[in-house]
Amino acid sequence: MSDDILLEVRGLRTVFDTRSGQVCAVDGVDVTVTRGECLGIVGESGSGKSVTFASVMGLVRSPGRIEAGEIVFDGTDLRKLSPRKMQALRGRDIAMTMQDALTALNPALTVGEQLAEMLEAHDDDLPRRRGARRAAIQARSVEMLTLVGIPSAGDRLRQYPHEFSGGMRQRIMIAIALASKPRLLIADEPTTALDVTIQAQVLELISKLRAELGMSVVLITHDLGVVAEHCDRVMVMYAGQVVEEGPTARVIRDPRHPYTRGLLASIPRPALRGQPIRPIDGQVPDLVDLPPQCRFLDRCPEAGEACRHLIDMHPAGPARRARCIRIAVPETEKA
Amino acid sequence: MTFTRFLERLLQLIPVLLGVSVIVFVMMALTPGDPVQIMIGDQIVTPEQEAQMRRDLGLDRPVVERFFVFLGNALQFDFGQSFYHRRPVAEVILERLPATIELTVVAMLIALFTAIPLGVLAAVRKNSIFDRIATVGGLLGVSLPGFWFGILLLMLFAVHLNLLPVAGRINYGISQGITPYTHFLLIDTLLNGRFDAFRNALAHIILPAITLGLPMTAILMRVTRTAMLEVLRADYVTFAQAKGLSRQRILWRHALKNALIPTVSVAAIETGSLLGGNMIIETVFGWPGLGRLVVESIFVRNYPLVQAAVLLYAVIYVMLNFFADILYTILNPRVKL
């Protein structure tokens, strides 16, 4: 089993020192990604999902810092790597795409240059000689753009990001991220900035490339629908903690944490046409000086006195866990 | 960015130059002092002789009429005779122009090549000791008056340390036998293969150029720092980091190319203001350029020369802005002129 694990994060704690106090954006998060799987990370803004993976990439910006935890990628603890080795690993082994390709691509550089520099940095198969090297980079760039479905790629390499449509820019960003054939792709909200029709195309593309390149994918999103369609497993995050995790189909069919249930109930569904959508009442708690109690307490319809202390993750069925004391595991599912 | 756009710019020059010439003409007319009296000085002349001089210079005509005569001639590129030199104004100006251009270009290069790296470093090491020193230095650079700072430099390097010359462009003896291909001494000396003369010219230009470029350096450094700070927060910098690119590449290729967009606009405007600074700096350092010529001409009420020189400044200023626009489109592919 452990041979199958590509990324294992244990007890990650990432904090931001601000004027009003220490904000604990990620508090004791465990993540496991196995080879070839697609893991969905769901949560609203501020739940810590993006910061968790910025921590994995070593890209937490000041005033943020990783306070505790282990980040083991393929047997190496990334927190112990030198900045130089970490830089070499970024992009090459773990690649990332960002939410908005318009801002993530450099407006002043051509798409070709932004692709080429990725290959320069990570592709060891390129020839050494200048001319041959340039030709090889050109060929690989065309190949990558074609792979993500951009027509007449050779000409378009000379264009700037603003000359492409939103969906195309997203594909270009994916092409850049995948140019080094990474083993893990972290896709941070890959479809949020896109039209619904383009969303589906981009997600299909990621799934297809995952199968072709045999990589693992972490799909960060706030859209449970996306997770349902594309992810093997799902992790739900709330206020800096993981509140529920398990195989996607089962989590969606039978959510164990009240927050997950709330999320699912707030999705509009054709079957429930005419009925009002049920949002979760209240707001995400302020992450400064959190009291030692269940973080969902104030918004939880089922909360009681017993919830007023720190809650651990509890087993909630086969390969499932949830951060709630009220989990009743059905006898039939007990592992 | 095309030829039509270039023509448009040239056409925009017409109202600018017209306005500038009206203003200069009015100001010179309002300034007390009479060129004829200044030329006469201590000599004793009869009222008839004085009236004759006035007629020769065309100063017996009303101001409005003089203005239109000037305008009509200027349209044919005839800027009249310099009262003082008794030679065509254009000729006198062209003689002095290369020295000023040389000084300005060197000052600009010094400013660009110190301000941009310093600004980038200050942004990267935000709030560090280096950043603080740069900030204070920048403030001083903008606030120190050029004539005072220039004299200070002269006292230190020329008088006390005796390392650099006090005034002029080149030592007279050394400049002999140099063919003036370009009239820029730093280039001509090299073209003539006269490295001794090149060193001499360089020693002469270094202090005035530093003094002239100081405010521009300070301003550009601040602009670069601010622009870099903004750019370093951009998503594309994070994405570039996530791509595993080297720090150098992210800084100088991804960040700086975007940060240069505002910097270049400011640099062009500041280069224009160097032209104004020239008048003071050339006077302090005895630099035989156009700036000093204009100051001298104002003192002796040499109207035609001042008029023509100011027009020339206006043309250069507008052209610099045009040049900035072109650079802007090169740096910022989202903008099409």
Chai-1 contact restraints between the chains, C-beta under 6 A:
chainA,res_idxA,chainB,res_idxB,connection_type,confidence,min_distance_angstrom,max_distance_angstrom,comment,restraint_id
A,M57,B,A242,contact,1.0,0.0,6.0,A-B,restraint_1
A,L59,B,Q241,contact,1.0,0.0,6.0,A-B,restraint_2
A,Q87,B,G244,contact,1.0,0.0,6.0,A-B,restraint_3
A,R90,B,G244,contact,1.0,0.0,6.0,A-B,restraint_4
A,G91,B,K243,contact,1.0,0.0,6.0,A-B,restraint_5
A,G91,B,G244,contact,1.0,0.0,6.0,A-B,restraint_6
A,R92,B,G244,contact,1.0,0.0,6.0,A-B,restraint_7
A,M96,B,A242,contact,1.0,0.0,6.0,A-B,restraint_8
A,M98,B,D235,contact,1.0,0.0,6.0,A-B,restraint_9
A,M98,B,F239,contact,1.0,0.0,6.0,A-B,restraint_10
A,T103,B,D235,contact,1.0,0.0,6.0,A-B,restraint_11
A,A104,B,D235,contact,1.0,0.0,6.0,A-B,restraint_12
A,A104,B,Y236,contact,1.0,0.0,6.0,A-B,restraint_13
A,A104,B,F239,contact,1.0,0.0,6.0,A-B,restraint_14
A,N106,B,Y236,contact,1.0,0.0,6.0,A-B,restraint_15
A,N106,B,H254,contact,1.0,0.0,6.0,A-B,restraint_16
A,P107,B,R334,contact,1.0,0.0,6.0,A-B,restraint_17
A,A108,B,K257,contact,1.0,0.0,6.0,A-B,restraint_18
A,A108,B,N258,contact,1.0,0.0,6.0,A-B,restraint_19
A,M118,B,K243,contact,1.0,0.0,6.0,A-B,restraint_20
A,A121,B,G244,contact,1.0,0.0,6.0,A-B,restraint_21
A,A121,B,L245,contact,1.0,0.0,6.0,A-B,restraint_22
A,Y160,B,P333,contact,1.0,0.0,6.0,A-B,restraint_23
A,H162,B,R334,contact,1.0,0.0,6.0,A-B,restraint_24
